[in-house]
Every structure is written in C-alpha cells, then in structure tokens.
Amino acid sequence: MKTNTHGLTVWLCLVWLAAVCPSMAAAYTVSTVTGNLLLTPKHGGDGTAWGRTNCVSCHFLQNIHKKAPNIRNWVLYKGTATCTGCHGTNGTNAPRRCIICHNTVDLATSPRQSGAHKHDFSVEKDRPLGDGDCLTCHVKPDMDGRFERDVDLTAIRDAAGSFAPYTSDSDFCLRCHNRNHQPAGVRIKSRPSYGLNDPLVAIEDDYTQIDRHGWVNGGTGPYPGLRGKKFHYADEVACTDCHVMHGTRNPKLILDDTRKGSNRLLKTLPKPYKARVHDGNYAEFCVLCHRMEDPSVEEGAYDAGNGLSGVHDVTSDCSQCHTHGEPVKGGL
C-alpha cells in the first residue's frame, strides 16, 4: 500500500503547531492596524513563542504578510534575517537589522541615501549609517508606507519630561537638539568654534524666538516671495525641509535634491532639481523655495546654477547674513 507521506507530514506539523503555539492567532499582538509591529512577552498568545530565535518553527514564509504586499516580497527574498528589523528581538539577543532592506541597492529611494553626509550622530567625520543609527529615530515604525510621526518616530520626552505627542516633525528634532533637556544618556556638546550659539544645541531657542523659518513666523501670513501659489508657509518651515537625515552631498546635512525635501515643494516644481552648496554659497539651495520677482532685486533674474533664479545674490557667501540665530533680518 502506498503511503501519502506528504499529507502525513503536513498533519503532524499542524498538530505540533497547535501544541507549541496555542491560541497564537487569537491573541496576535502585532498589527499594522494598531500601528505596532514589535513583539511582546505575550508572543504566542501566552508567551510560549517569546524568547525563541527560530521564527519558521511557527511562521512559514509563504503564509505570512499576505495583507502586507510591500513587506511580503522582501521577506520572501531576504528570509527570516529581516524579522528582527520590524518585530524586535522577541526577547533574544539577536540584532535588529534595518539596512538589510533599506539600502542603496534594494530600497534605494526608501529613503534616498545618496551623498557622503548623513545623520550618523558624529560631527567629527561621516560614516555609513548602520542599523543602530536607524533605531535611534525609528524604534517601532509600522511599515505601512505612510509616515506618521507618533508611530514611526521614537518617543522622546519633551521639556516637561513627558512623552507628549509631537506637534510637528521639528518638535521631534528639538527634543534632542536643545540646551537643557536632552534625553538621558545623550549629550550634544557645543562646538568651540560656534561659542554659545552652536545650532546643534541652540536651535530650540533660535527656532522659537529668532529664525523667521521657525515658530516666530506663525500667524503672520504666508511669505510672498516663494515659488508657486501652492508652496507657501503661514507658520514654520520644518527642519527636514532643509536638512536631509539619510544622505546628502552637502555639508551640514543641507538638502541636495528636491526629492528629499518638502512635499509641498515637489508639487510646485515641474521636475526634480539639484542644489549644490559650496564655499558658503547656498544660492542653488535657497532658490528652490525663494523666487524674488521684483525686477529691481539685484541678481534676482540670474541663474543660481541649477536652472532656477530668484535670489538676490548668486555668487557670495550667504551665511554672512543668513544663519540660525543671526539677529539681522530675523535670522534665516
């Protein structure tokens, strides 16, 4: 008599799963609906799966992520080495891996990482971003393709010591970059060459009290000298509209490609534009947003170097007048 070994094997696997992973489906703790992908000590329903390193003992790659097609194909391609990146360590000492998928080859635009300068938490030199760098700002993203700051960004205490929701993207940045309420265990030192006004720590004060790109512009109405009717600010400019976290060719993390900046800017410009910063000249960068149409403005009609015009000086060092915290003309 011929034995159906395949059917027997499947049946034995189902019996084993029922014994080892009881009520796992009924008490599933991970969901993009709730915005939480990190496994908890309840993993497995009653904790029987917590602390395990072999994911495929319960989860077959072919059967998971069917309702998450953007993730499914990458997990099938990369295998279980991707599990900890999204779901945490599951109570083990396994490293969390992010750049196994988010790198310049596999997911080159998620995020765009071109350029030598990155937010690598070092002002001494630039180095490639590692998994640990990702986890500083992105502890538990839900990977659903929509950026939600209170889900996709790490919770960091505010000046009052609470984990209040972020009021803006810049609020997230300022919870580290400030003079007196940096996160525990993290100290951003002022650079001697900047004195007391190093933007790395003074930016919270500058942004809220001096810089016209900051909160002090709120409620004054949209600034008229900007590019396009759809692109204007009635309040503050986000830090990430100007500074790129994941990779730029410009120093000080200044944006070098419009595809890395403001979404409102993308809707205004007919195509992507580059922005080169050199020798203190930010003309190619500033002209991405600013367009002075007054014919009397000096050099307002001159090409800044990237095919756009609209700033009053396209050749000089802009930082002599336009810097964070500079009292002349309200800073930036």
C-alpha positions in Angstrom: 0.0 0.0 0.0 1.3 3.4 -1.0 1.7 5.9 1.9 0.9 9.6 1.5 4.0 10.9 3.4 3.4 14.5 2.3 -0.1 14.6 3.8 1.1 12.9 6.9 4.0 15.4 7.3 1.6 18.3 7.0 -0.8 16.8 9.5 2.0 16.2 12.0 3.2 19.8 11.6 -0.3 21.1 12.3 -0.6 19.0 15.4 2.9 20.3 16.6 2.0 23.9 15.9 -1.3 23.5 17.9 0.7 22.2 20.8 3.7 24.6 20.7 1.8 27.8 19.6 -1.5 27.7 21.4 -4.1 30.4 20.6 -1.4 32.3 18.7 -3.8 33.6 16.0 -6.5 34.5 18.5 -4.1 36.6 20.6 -1.9 38.1 17.9 -0.1 41.2 19.2 1.3 42.5 16.0 -0.7 44.6 13.6 -0.4 47.5 11.2 -3.9 48.4 12.2 -2.8 49.2 15.7 0.5 50.7 14.5 2.6 48.2 16.5 4.9 45.6 15.0 7.1 44.9 18.0 6.6 41.5 19.6 5.9 41.4 23.3 6.3 38.8 26.1 2.8 37.7 25.2 4.0 36.5 21.8 2.3 33.2 21.1 -0.8 34.1 23.0 0.5 33.0 26.4 4.2 33.8 25.9 5.2 30.4 24.6 6.8 32.0 21.5 8.7 34.7 23.4 12.5 34.2 23.6 12.5 31.9 20.5 15.0 32.6 17.8 13.7 30.2 15.1 10.8 32.1 13.5 10.0 29.5 11.0 9.2 27.0 13.7 5.7 28.7 13.8 5.7 31.1 10.8 6.1 29.8 7.2 7.4 32.5 4.9 4.9 31.6 2.2 2.0 32.1 4.5 2.8 35.4 6.3 2.3 39.1 5.2 -0.4 38.3 2.7 -2.1 41.5 3.7 1.1 43.5 3.5 2.4 43.1 -0.1 5.1 45.7 0.2 6.7 43.8 3.0 5.8 40.3 1.8 8.0 40.2 -1.2 11.1 41.5 0.6 10.7 38.9 3.4 10.4 36.1 0.9 13.5 37.5 -0.9 15.7 38.2 2.2 14.3 35.5 4.6 14.0 35.4 8.3 17.0 37.7 8.8 14.6 40.6 8.3 12.3 39.6 11.2 14.0 41.5 14.0 14.2 44.7 12.0 10.4 45.1 12.1 9.4 42.9 15.0 12.1 43.5 17.5 14.3 40.9 19.2 11.5 38.7 20.6 13.3 38.6 24.0 16.5 37.4 22.5 19.9 38.9 21.9 19.5 38.9 18.1 20.5 42.2 16.5 17.8 44.3 14.8 18.6 44.6 11.1 17.2 47.6 9.1 19.6 48.1 6.3 19.3 44.5 5.1 16.4 46.0 3.0 16.8 49.8 3.4 20.0 50.3 1.5 21.1 52.0 -1.7 20.7 48.8 -3.8 17.5 47.1 -2.6 15.3 50.1 -1.5 17.3 53.0 -2.9 14.6 55.5 -2.5 13.1 54.4 0.8 14.7 56.6 2.0 17.0 58.3 -0.6 20.5 57.8 0.9 22.9 59.3 -1.7 25.7 61.5 -0.6 28.6 61.2 1.9 27.0 63.3 4.7 24.4 61.5 6.9 22.9 61.9 10.4 25.4 59.5 11.8 25.5 61.2 15.3 29.1 62.3 14.8 30.3 65.8 14.0 33.9 64.6 13.6 33.5 62.6 10.4 31.0 61.0 8.2 30.5 57.3 8.1 27.9 54.9 6.6 24.7 54.6 8.5 24.3 51.4 10.5 21.3 49.5 11.9 21.9 51.2 15.3 21.6 54.7 13.7 18.2 53.8 12.3 16.9 52.6 15.6 17.8 55.9 17.3 15.0 57.6 15.5 12.8 54.7 14.3 12.2 52.2 17.1 8.8 50.8 16.1 7.7 52.0 12.7 4.6 50.3 11.3 6.0 50.0 7.8 2.7 50.7 6.2 4.0 53.2 3.6 2.5 56.3 5.4 4.7 58.5 7.6 3.0 59.1 11.0 5.4 60.9 13.4 4.0 59.5 16.6 4.1 56.0 15.2 7.2 55.9 13.0 9.4 58.1 15.2 11.0 57.1 18.6 9.2 58.5 21.6 11.4 61.1 23.3 10.5 63.2 26.3 9.7 66.9 25.9 10.9 69.8 28.1 8.3 68.9 30.7 9.6 65.3 30.9 6.5 63.7 29.3 6.1 61.7 26.2 3.6 64.1 24.7 2.7 63.6 21.0 4.9 65.5 18.6 3.3 68.8 17.5 5.4 68.8 14.3 8.3 67.0 12.7 10.5 69.7 14.0 9.3 69.0 17.5 10.9 65.6 17.3 14.3 67.2 16.3 14.2 69.8 19.1 13.7 67.1 21.8 17.3 66.2 21.3 18.8 69.5 19.9 18.4 71.9 22.8 20.4 73.3 25.7 18.8 71.9 28.8 16.5 68.9 28.3 18.4 66.5 26.1 17.5 62.8 26.5 19.1 60.9 29.3 22.4 59.4 28.3 22.7 61.7 25.3 24.8 64.9 25.4 25.3 67.1 22.4 28.3 69.2 23.0 28.6 72.7 21.7 31.5 73.1 19.2 34.1 75.6 20.5 34.2 77.4 17.1 30.5 78.4 17.5 30.6 79.6 21.1 27.3 79.6 22.9 25.3 79.8 19.6 26.1 76.4 18.2 22.9 75.4 16.3 23.3 71.8 17.5 22.1 72.9 20.9 20.9 76.5 20.5 18.5 75.7 17.7 15.5 75.3 20.0 15.9 78.9 21.2 16.7 80.1 17.7 13.8 78.3 16.1 11.2 79.5 18.6 12.4 83.1 19.1 14.7 84.3 16.3 14.6 82.5 13.0 11.9 83.6 10.6 11.8 80.0 9.3 10.8 79.0 12.8 7.7 79.3 15.1 8.1 83.1 15.3 6.7 83.4 11.8 3.5 81.7 12.8 0.3 83.7 12.3 1.9 86.4 10.3 0.5 85.1 7.0 2.3 83.4 4.1 5.6 84.9 3.0 5.0 86.3 -0.6 8.5 85.7 -2.1 8.1 81.9 -2.5 7.9 79.7 -5.6 4.4 79.0 -6.8 0.9 79.6 -5.3 0.7 76.2 -3.8 4.0 76.5 -1.9 3.9 78.9 1.0 4.3 78.9 4.7 1.9 80.5 7.1 3.8 79.1 10.0 7.2 77.4 10.4 9.5 75.6 8.0 10.2 72.0 9.2 13.8 71.1 9.9 13.6 68.3 7.4 12.5 70.7 4.6 16.1 71.9 4.6 18.1 69.2 6.3 18.4 65.6 5.0 18.8 62.9 7.6 19.7 59.9 5.4 22.2 61.2 2.9 23.2 64.4 1.1 26.2 65.7 -0.8 26.1 69.0 1.1 27.7 69.8 4.4 25.5 70.5 7.5 23.1 68.0 6.1 21.7 70.6 3.7 19.2 69.2 1.1 20.9 68.5 -2.2 17.9 67.1 -4.2 14.3 68.3 -4.1 13.1 64.7 -3.9 14.5 64.6 -0.4 12.7 67.7 0.8 9.2 69.2 1.3 6.2 67.5 -0.3 4.7 71.0 -1.0 7.8 71.9 -2.9 7.6 68.8 -5.1 4.1 69.7 -6.1 5.3 73.2 -7.3 8.4 72.4 -9.3 8.0 70.8 -12.7 10.8 68.4 -12.2 13.4 67.4 -9.6 16.2 69.9 -9.0 19.7 69.6 -7.5 21.2 72.0 -5.1 25.0 72.3 -4.6 26.4 74.2 -1.6 30.0 75.3 -1.8 32.2 77.9 -0.1 29.2 79.2 1.9 27.2 79.8 -1.2 23.7 78.4 -0.7 22.1 80.1 -3.8 21.2 76.8 -5.5 19.5 75.6 -2.3 17.7 78.8 -1.4 16.3 79.3 -4.9 14.4 76.0 -4.6 11.9 77.8 -2.5 12.6 81.5 -2.9 11.6 83.4 -6.0 12.1 87.2 -5.9 10.1 88.6 -8.9 10.9 92.3 -8.2 13.0 93.4 -11.2 14.9 95.8 -9.0 16.3 93.0 -6.9 20.0 92.6 -7.6 20.7 89.4 -9.5 17.1 88.2 -8.9 16.9 87.1 -12.6 20.3 85.4 -12.6 20.5 81.6 -12.8 21.7 80.4 -9.4 23.5 77.5 -11.1 20.8 74.8 -11.2 18.4 76.3 -13.8 16.4 78.4 -11.3 16.5 82.1 -10.5 15.0 84.3 -7.8 17.6 85.1 -5.1 19.3 88.5 -4.7 22.9 87.1 -4.7 24.1 84.0 -6.6 27.8 84.3 -6.1 28.6 85.3 -2.5 28.7 83.6 0.9 25.1 83.6 2.1 26.0 82.6 5.6 27.4 86.0 6.4 23.9 87.3 6.8 21.6 84.2 6.8 22.4 81.8 9.7 20.5 80.2 12.6 20.2 82.7 15.4 21.5 85.7 13.4 19.6 88.7 14.7 20.0 90.6 11.4 16.7 90.3 9.5 15.4 87.8 12.0 17.9 85.1 11.3 17.1 82.8 8.5 
